Amino acid sequence: MPDENDPTVSRERQLEKGRLEQETKNERQVWYFLAYFLFGIHIIAFVMIYAVRHAK
């Protein structure tokens, strides 16, 4: 059974904590990218609808 004062256990926990923080950051960035992408698609769609409806 690993000892709580063992430096390798402490290092592993630090590494795991760092990986979890990076994963959370990456996941947040993916959601932001998706939100901006969908927002941009809607803006383009509204501009195209406007252009078609006001074409002569």
C-alpha positions as CSV (number, residue, x, y, z in Angstrom):
1,M,0.0,0.0,0.0
2,P,1.5,3.4,-1.0
3,D,2.6,5.7,1.7
4,E,0.9,9.2,1.8
5,N,4.4,10.8,2.3
6,D,5.9,8.9,-0.7
7,P,7.1,11.6,-3.2
8,T,6.1,9.5,-6.2
9,V,2.5,9.4,-5.0
10,S,2.5,13.1,-4.5
11,R,4.0,13.7,-8.0
12,E,1.5,11.4,-9.6
13,R,-1.4,13.3,-7.9
14,Q,0.1,16.6,-9.1
15,L,0.4,15.3,-12.7
16,E,-3.2,14.0,-12.6
17,K,-4.5,17.3,-11.2
18,G,-2.6,19.1,-14.0
19,R,-4.1,16.8,-16.7
20,L,-7.6,17.3,-15.3
21,E,-7.1,21.1,-15.3
22,Q,-5.8,21.0,-18.9
23,E,-8.7,18.7,-20.0
24,T,-11.2,21.1,-18.4
25,K,-9.6,24.1,-20.2
26,N,-9.6,22.2,-23.5
27,E,-13.3,21.3,-23.1
28,R,-14.2,24.9,-22.4
29,Q,-12.3,26.0,-25.5
30,V,-14.2,23.5,-27.6
31,W,-17.6,24.8,-26.3
32,Y,-16.5,28.4,-27.0
33,F,-15.5,27.5,-30.5
34,L,-18.8,25.7,-31.1
35,A,-20.7,28.7,-29.8
36,Y,-18.8,31.2,-32.0
37,F,-19.2,28.9,-35.0
38,L,-23.0,28.5,-34.5
39,F,-23.4,32.2,-33.9
40,G,-21.4,33.0,-37.1
41,I,-23.5,30.6,-39.1
42,H,-26.7,32.3,-38.0
43,I,-25.3,35.7,-38.9
44,I,-24.4,34.5,-42.4
45,A,-27.9,32.9,-42.7
46,F,-29.6,36.2,-41.7
47,V,-27.6,38.2,-44.1
48,M,-28.4,35.8,-46.9
49,I,-32.1,35.8,-46.1
50,Y,-32.0,39.6,-46.1
51,A,-30.2,39.7,-49.4
52,V,-32.7,37.3,-51.1
53,R,-35.7,39.1,-49.7
54,H,-34.5,42.5,-50.8
55,A,-33.1,41.5,-54.2
56,K,-34.7,43.3,-57.1
